């Protein structure tokens, strides 16, 4: 045979090398595809188990779809787990599905599952449920009759789990601490709350908005009365129904209010402002969120499916029933709630014949509690309380509503990162919002569309004086049909020096003011304290 020419050999080797690279790439892509399919099959297998009444045992590993062999025929390296038919004697447990209770030859064995820490929790975990499995208590959101409307049922206790008509958990973000108490055996899940003497300390409602499914979509208007309204269901059907609102009375003492008394801005009357120390009487309403998903979606101008998917994915898949139980329309989200502070007679909040002063305040722990002067949050909160008290003393009503939306609902970590970026750079008012957008991708996530619900719940139909410069808050309230007669900006003398960056940037961006609006050139000259000025 004749010898090949050198150039032919080189071309052949090049062709072979290219083919090998192509095969390697194809194999990598194939492995990725198989892995994705494998994950999807596992998910569908879990859903099928739930639909067929099988639940996962937390003591043993989840069923695994075996890896595919790296061969052109894509034959599995081992047989896939087989779902046991309904009615089979071994359907009482999922142990045999997970590989426990059977020898390799199929005979029974006494091998126990891996040891685990004992717990008072049930060993079977229902990952998700489906409509044909459950018998949820009816809930006709927006019905003005509490009996016809029905309770909000979200507990997962054995006697209640199939009667649930809501997704999520009681307590909002505090549900995680509840879980820790259960896991560490500090709390018995069989505990039944004793609601003796826990009735609301003040009467509230009912108001017409309670029967309008478009007015209240983010809280349960009957949440403060649930254990008493639905006591027959709790007793006769052994269903766990908890309140999502509580009402109490208390005293409030804030150092700045004592100063307000000394300077004559507040006058002690022994009833609302109790003494020269500025101590106040207050009625407090604590509210946990309850979302009616169709109504929430409508407020944001999106479809319910889009909302459900985003909630499911952005909570790390924590609530599968958001996407598997479209028949359940209520969701108790893992977020902070709100507290209403009412000064004066609570009945006057809904009395349109008297004046109402209102401050809607979003949480700022650094300023509200610890007095950080980089923002106007605490001064504005104090101003709002002071004006609310004075309005109540004049025979009207004063209300401060405190929402847990720390750091523009971005959280303190993001907020502090923004502070670092500002202080290490040029902390200019002209770049105030840009710093936040660079890190978080958005200026503000305190979306105020749901905020007016609590006003409807309180029976508020008009606001005479609103201590706020925020257009977002103003517009959300007015769009919900509640007129605001006067907007009151924070007084200049209450603005800390280092917070001029924030307040001037907000005013320039369109926040309400009765004062001067700076040009961009003037705004560019407003600086906060430099990083080197902060004592480390």
C-alpha positions in Angstrom: 0.0 0.0 0.0 1.3 3.4 -0.9 2.3 5.7 2.0 0.0 8.7 2.6 1.3 12.1 2.0 2.2 14.1 5.2 -0.5 16.7 4.5 -3.2 14.0 4.1 -2.2 12.5 7.5 -2.3 15.9 9.2 -5.7 16.6 7.7 -7.0 13.3 8.9 -5.6 13.8 12.4 -7.2 17.3 12.5 -10.5 15.8 11.4 -10.3 13.1 14.1 -9.5 15.7 16.8 -12.4 17.8 15.8 -14.7 14.8 16.0 -13.5 13.9 19.5 -14.0 17.5 20.6 -17.5 17.4 19.1 -18.3 14.2 20.9 -17.0 15.5 24.2 -19.2 18.6 23.8 -22.2 16.5 22.9 -21.6 14.3 25.9 -21.4 17.3 28.3 -24.6 18.8 26.9 -26.3 15.4 27.1 -25.3 15.0 30.7 -26.7 18.5 31.5 -29.9 17.6 29.8 -30.2 14.3 31.6 -29.6 16.0 34.9 -32.3 18.5 34.2 -34.7 15.7 33.2 -33.8 13.7 36.3 -34.6 16.7 38.5 -37.9 17.2 36.8 -38.8 13.5 37.1 -38.0 13.6 40.8 -40.3 16.6 41.2 -43.1 15.0 39.3 -42.6 11.7 41.2 -43.0 13.7 44.5 -46.2 15.4 43.1 -47.6 12.0 42.0 -46.9 10.5 45.5 -48.8 13.4 47.1 -51.7 13.1 44.6 -51.9 9.3 45.3 -51.8 9.9 49.0 -48.1 9.0 49.5 -46.1 11.3 51.7 -42.4 11.5 52.2 -40.8 10.1 55.4 -38.4 12.6 56.8 -36.4 9.8 58.3 -35.2 8.3 55.0 -33.8 9.7 51.8 -36.0 10.8 49.0 -36.5 8.5 46.0 -33.7 9.0 43.5 -33.9 8.5 39.7 -30.7 6.6 38.9 -28.1 8.3 36.7 -28.1 7.5 33.0 -25.2 5.6 31.6 -22.8 7.5 29.4 -23.6 5.4 26.3 -25.1 6.1 22.9 -28.2 4.1 23.8 -28.8 6.1 27.0 -29.7 2.9 29.0 -30.2 3.5 32.7 -27.5 2.1 34.9 -30.2 0.7 37.3 -33.9 0.3 37.2 -36.0 3.3 38.3 -38.0 3.1 41.5 -41.5 1.8 40.9 -44.5 3.5 42.4 -46.6 1.1 44.4 -50.2 0.8 43.3 -53.1 2.1 45.4 -54.4 -0.6 47.7 -51.1 -2.5 48.0 -50.4 -3.5 51.6 -47.0 -1.6 51.6 -48.7 1.7 50.7 -49.1 2.3 54.5 -45.5 3.4 54.4 -43.0 4.9 51.9 -40.1 3.0 53.4 -40.1 0.3 50.7 -40.2 3.0 48.0 -37.1 4.6 49.5 -35.3 1.3 49.7 -35.7 0.4 53.4 -37.6 -2.7 54.5 -36.4 -4.8 51.4 -33.3 -6.9 50.8 -31.7 -6.7 47.4 -33.4 -9.9 46.5 -36.8 -8.5 47.5 -37.2 -10.3 50.8 -38.1 -8.4 54.0 -35.3 -7.2 56.3 -35.2 -5.7 59.7 -32.7 -3.0 58.9 -33.9 0.2 60.4 -33.7 3.7 58.8 -30.7 5.8 59.8 -31.0 7.1 63.3 -32.4 10.6 63.8 -32.9 13.0 66.6 -36.3 12.3 68.2 -39.0 14.9 67.7 -42.5 15.5 68.6 -43.2 16.2 64.9 -44.9 13.6 62.7 -42.5 11.6 60.6 -44.7 11.9 57.4 -44.3 15.2 55.6 -46.9 16.3 53.1 -45.0 18.2 50.5 -48.1 19.4 48.7 -51.7 18.5 48.4 -54.2 18.5 45.6 -57.9 19.4 45.5 -59.2 15.8 45.4 -57.2 15.1 48.6 -58.6 17.9 50.7 -61.8 19.2 52.1 -61.0 22.9 52.7 -63.4 25.0 54.7 -65.2 27.4 52.4 -63.9 31.0 52.3 -65.9 33.6 50.2 -63.5 36.5 50.4 -65.3 39.9 50.5 -68.6 38.6 52.0 -69.7 41.1 54.7 -71.2 38.3 56.8 -68.4 36.6 58.8 -70.3 33.4 59.0 -70.8 33.2 55.2 -67.3 34.5 54.5 -65.7 31.7 56.5 -62.5 31.5 58.6 -58.9 31.6 57.4 -57.4 28.2 58.0 -53.7 27.7 57.5 -52.4 25.3 60.2 -50.9 22.0 59.2 -51.8 20.0 62.4 -53.2 16.5 61.7 -56.8 17.6 62.5 -56.6 20.7 60.3 -54.3 20.0 57.3 -57.0 18.7 55.0 -59.3 21.6 56.0 -56.9 24.4 55.2 -58.1 27.1 52.8 -54.9 29.1 53.0 -51.2 28.7 52.1 -48.3 29.8 54.3 -48.2 30.0 58.1 -49.3 32.1 61.0 -46.8 34.7 62.4 -45.3 35.9 59.2 -41.5 35.9 59.5 -41.9 34.6 63.1 -43.1 31.3 61.8 -39.4 30.4 61.5 -38.9 30.8 65.2 -42.0 28.7 65.7 -40.3 26.0 63.6 -37.1 26.3 65.8 -39.2 25.9 68.9 -40.8 22.8 67.5 -37.6 21.3 66.2 -35.8 21.8 69.5 -38.7 20.3 71.3 -39.4 23.5 73.3 -42.9 23.6 71.8 -45.4 20.8 71.5 -47.4 21.0 68.2 -50.4 19.6 70.0 -50.6 22.8 72.1 -54.0 24.5 71.8 -54.1 28.2 72.6 -56.3 29.3 75.4 -57.9 32.6 74.3 -59.6 33.4 77.6 -59.5 37.2 78.3 -57.6 37.9 75.0 -60.6 39.6 73.3 -59.8 42.9 71.6 -59.4 45.8 74.0 -61.4 48.1 71.7 -64.3 47.5 69.3 -63.6 48.0 65.6 -66.0 47.7 62.8 -67.6 46.2 60.9 -67.4 48.8 58.1 -68.6 48.6 54.5 -65.1 48.0 53.2 -65.0 44.7 55.0 -67.5 43.4 52.5 -65.7 44.7 49.4 -63.1 42.3 48.0 -61.4 45.1 46.1 -60.9 47.3 49.2 -59.2 44.8 51.5 -56.9 42.2 50.0 -53.9 42.1 52.3 -55.4 41.4 55.7 -58.3 39.5 57.2 -60.9 42.0 58.4 -62.3 39.4 60.8 -58.9 38.4 62.0 -59.2 40.0 65.4 -62.4 38.0 66.1 -61.6 34.6 64.6 -61.5 32.5 67.7 -64.9 33.8 68.8 -66.7 34.0 65.5 -65.7 30.5 64.5 -65.7 28.8 68.0 -68.2 26.2 66.9 -65.9 25.1 64.0 -63.0 24.9 66.4 -64.9 22.9 68.9 -67.1 20.6 66.7 -64.7 20.0 63.8 -61.4 20.2 65.8 -60.0 22.7 63.3 -57.3 25.1 64.4 -58.3 28.7 63.7 -56.1 31.5 65.0 -56.4 35.3 65.1 -54.3 37.4 62.7 -55.0 40.7 64.5 -54.8 41.6 68.2 -56.0 44.8 69.9 -54.6 46.1 73.2 -54.1 49.3 75.3 -50.8 50.6 76.6 -48.7 53.6 77.6 -46.0 55.1 75.3 -43.0 57.1 76.5 -40.6 58.7 74.1 -37.9 61.1 75.2 -38.7 63.7 72.5 -42.2 64.0 73.7 -41.0 65.1 77.2 -39.1 67.8 75.4 -42.3 68.7 73.5 -44.1 69.2 76.8 -41.3 71.3 78.2 -41.3 73.6 75.1 -45.1 73.8 75.2 -45.9 72.0 72.0 -47.7 69.3 73.9 -50.0 70.0 76.9 -50.6 67.2 79.4 -54.4 66.6 79.8 -54.3 63.5 82.0 -56.2 61.5 79.4 -54.1 61.3 76.2 -50.9 63.0 77.3 -50.9 61.8 80.8 -48.1 63.7 82.6 -45.3 66.2 82.2 -43.0 63.4 81.1 -45.0 63.2 77.9 -46.3 59.7 78.6 -49.2 58.8 76.3 -52.2 56.6 76.4 -52.5 54.5 73.2 -54.6 51.8 71.6 -52.5 49.4 69.6 -53.6 47.1 66.8 -51.1 44.4 65.6 -51.9 43.0 62.2 -50.4 39.9 60.4 -50.7 39.9 56.6 -53.3 37.7 54.9 -53.3 38.0 51.1 -56.2 37.4 48.9 -54.1 36.5 45.8 -56.5 37.5 43.0 -57.0 40.9 44.7 -53.2 41.4 45.3 -52.5 40.5 41.6 -55.1 43.0 40.5 -53.6 45.8 42.6 -50.3 45.3 40.9 -51.8 44.9 37.4 -50.6 41.3 36.9 -52.3 38.0 36.5 -52.7 35.7 39.5 -50.6 32.9 37.9 -47.6 35.3 37.4 -47.9 36.4 41.1 -48.1 32.8 42.3 -45.1 31.7 40.3 -42.9 34.6 41.5 -43.9 34.0 45.1 -43.0 30.3 44.8 -39.7 30.8 43.0 -38.5 33.8 45.0 -39.1 32.0 48.4 -37.0 29.2 47.2 -39.9 26.9 46.5 -41.0 27.1 50.2 -44.7 27.0 49.3 -45.4 24.4 46.5 -49.2 24.9 46.8 -48.8 28.3 45.3 -48.4 26.5 42.0 -50.2 23.2 42.7 -53.4 24.5 44.5 -54.9 27.2 42.3 -58.2 26.6 44.1 -56.7 28.0 47.4 -56.8 31.8 47.1 -55.3 32.9 50.4 -51.7 33.2 51.4 -50.1 34.2 54.7 -46.7 35.4 53.5 -43.5 35.2 55.6 -43.1 38.9 56.0 -43.5 41.4 58.8 -46.9 42.9 59.6 -47.9 46.3 60.8 -49.0 48.0 64.0 -51.6 50.8 64.3 -51.2 53.3 67.2 -54.4 55.2 67.9 -54.4 58.3 70.1 -57.8 59.2 71.6 -61.1 57.4 71.2 -60.7 54.6 68.5 -64.3 55.1 67.5 -63.4 58.5 66.1 -61.1 57.1 63.5 -64.1 56.2 61.4 -66.1 59.4 62.2 -65.9 61.6 59.2 -67.3 64.5 61.2 -64.1 64.9 63.1 -60.6 65.6 61.9 -58.0 62.9 61.5 -54.2 63.3 61.5 -52.3 60.4 60.1 -48.7 59.3 59.8 -47.9 56.1 57.7 -44.4 55.1 58.7 -42.1 52.4 57.2 -39.7 50.8 59.6 -36.1 52.1 60.0 -34.5 50.3 62.9 -31.3 52.3 62.8 -33.1 55.7 63.1 -36.3 54.8 64.8 -34.7 52.9 67.6 -31.0 53.9 67.7 -31.2 57.4 66.5 -29.0 57.3 63.4 -29.0 60.7 61.8 -28.3 59.6 58.2 -32.1 59.8 57.5 -35.2 61.6 58.7 -37.1 58.5 59.8 -37.1 59.0 63.6 -37.7 62.7 63.5 -40.6 62.2 61.1 -42.0 59.5 63.3 -41.8 61.7 66.4 -43.4 64.6 64.5 -46.2 62.2 63.3 -46.9 61.1 66.9 -46.9 64.6 68.2 -49.3 65.9 65.6 -51.6 62.8 66.1 -51.7 63.5 69.8 -52.5 67.2 69.3 -55.3 66.3 66.9 -56.8 63.8 69.4 -56.6 66.4 72.2 -58.6 68.8 69.9 -61.4 66.3 69.8 -60.4 64.5 66.6 -58.4 61.4 66.0 -54.7 60.7 65.7 -53.2 57.6 64.0 -49.7 56.4 63.3 -49.3 53.2 61.3 -46.0 51.4 61.5 -45.1 48.9 58.7 -42.2 46.4 58.9 -40.5 47.4 55.6 -36.9 47.9 56.8 -34.6 49.7 54.4 -37.3 50.4 51.7 -38.2 46.7 52.0 -34.6 45.9 50.9 -33.5 44.8 54.3 -30.7 46.2 56.6 -27.9 44.3 54.8 -28.6 46.0 51.5 -29.2 49.3 53.3 -25.8 49.1 55.0 -24.1 48.2 51.7 -25.6 51.4 50.2 -24.4 53.4 53.2 -20.8 52.1 52.6 -21.0 52.9 48.9 -22.2 56.4 49.7 -19.6 57.1 52.4 -16.7 55.7 50.5 -17.7 57.6 47.4 -19.0 61.1 46.9 -22.1 61.1 49.1 -24.1 63.6 46.9 -27.8 64.1 46.9 -27.7 64.0 43.1 -26.5 60.4 43.3 -28.6 59.3 46.2 -31.0 56.9 44.4 -28.3 55.7 42.0 -26.4 54.1 45.0 -29.4 52.0 45.9 -30.1 51.0 42.3 -26.5 49.9 41.7 -26.8 47.4 44.5 -30.4 46.4 44.6 -31.5 47.0 41.0 -34.4 49.1 42.2 -34.9 52.4 44.1 -37.6 51.2 46.5 -39.5 48.0 47.1 -42.0 49.3 49.7 -44.7 49.0 47.1 -47.6 51.0 48.7 -50.4 49.4 46.7 -51.4 47.2 49.7 -50.9 49.9 52.4 -54.4 51.5 52.3 -56.1 48.2 53.3 -55.6 48.9 56.9 -57.2 52.3 56.5 -60.3 50.7 55.0 -60.3 48.2 57.9 -60.2 51.0 60.4 -63.2 52.6 58.7 -61.2 55.7 57.6 -62.9 57.5 54.8 -60.9 60.8 54.7 -57.6 62.2 56.0 -57.5 65.8 57.1 -53.8 66.0 57.7 -51.2 63.5 56.5 -47.7 63.8 57.8 -45.8 62.5 54.7 -43.9 63.8 51.7 -44.2 60.5 49.8 -46.1 60.6 46.6 -46.2 56.8 46.6 -48.1 56.8 49.9 -50.3 59.7 48.9 -51.2 58.2 45.5 -51.9 54.7 46.8 -54.4 56.1 49.4 -56.2 58.5 47.0 -56.5 55.8 44.3 -58.3 53.7 46.9 -60.9 56.4 47.3 -59.7 58.1 50.5 -59.2 61.8 50.0 -56.2 63.6 51.7 -57.1 67.2 52.4 -53.6 68.4 53.6 -50.1 67.1 53.3 -47.6 68.1 55.9 -43.8 67.9 55.3 -41.3 67.4 58.1 -40.3 70.8 59.6 -36.9 72.0 58.5 -35.6 72.3 62.1 -36.2 68.5 62.6 -34.0 67.5 59.7 -30.6 66.2 60.8 -27.6 67.6 59.0 -26.4 64.3 57.6 -29.9 63.5 56.2 -30.0 66.5 53.9 -28.7 64.2 51.2 -31.7 61.9 51.5 -34.4 64.6 52.0 -33.1 66.9 49.2 -32.8 64.0 46.8 -36.4 62.9 47.5 -37.7 66.4 47.1 -35.9 66.8 43.8 -37.3 63.4 42.7 -40.8 64.6 43.2 -41.6 64.2 46.9 -44.1 66.7 48.3 -42.8 69.9 49.8 -44.0 73.4 50.7 -40.5 74.7 50.4 -37.9 75.1 47.7 -37.1 72.4 45.1 -33.4 72.4 44.2 -32.1 72.4 40.6 -29.8 69.5 39.7 -26.8 71.8 40.0 -27.8 72.8 43.5 -28.5 69.2 44.4 -25.0 68.2 43.3 -23.6 70.5 45.9 -25.4 68.7 48.8 -23.0 66.3 50.5 -23.2 64.1 53.5 -20.5 63.2 55.9 -17.5 61.6 54.3 -16.4 58.1 55.3 -13.3 59.5 57.1 -15.6 61.6 59.2 -17.2 58.5 60.7 -15.5 57.5 63.9 -14.5 53.8 63.6 
